[in-house]
Amino acid sequence: MTTLADDEQRLGELAQELGLVATAAIGPWVRGTIGRFLSPEQQDRFARDIDQAATEAEADVGSRLEALLGTDVDRQTSSPLAVLRSVVPFAAVVLDRAGICAGERDADARRLHPDDRYDLTPGSFADFGDAVQSAGLSWGAGKAHVHLRRRREEGAR
């Protein structure tokens, strides 16, 4: 039988894995998202901006993701997916510079993500790839398990 400390250690391992795979997926997500909007010629013309956006997003969002995942689960005020969604402005700034017109968005998209004029906001971990999806689900299950186990142990006292 595992102890709460064992479960917390395993959750730390799952958090580290999620942080690594998600951070590694940020730059490719930024590049791929921008690439859906720009022609190959535009991608060549804005290559420096694209690289800068991907690098800055990985550093900024990756560090915030690491900070969140390093926080005790009972003190977390956000989620890894919410942090990952903050990559949107990094891609949007390049699309703005390239003169891309924002498309129409439905009322729900405007309400949920009012600043996302290009409708880029990732819907789930899967938008960052299978490895992030798998790590995110494992971490989420581990977090729920630790949270519930703590509450059960508190109630038993």
Secondary structure, DSSP 8 states (H G I E B T S, - for coil): ---HHHHHHHHHHHHHHHHHHHHHHHHHHHHHHHHTTS-HHHHHHTHHHHHHHHHHHHHHHHHHHHHHHTS-GGG--S-HHHHHGGGHHHHHHHHHHTT-------HHHHHH-TT-TT-----SGGGG-HHHHHHHHHHHHHHHHHHHHHHHHHHH-
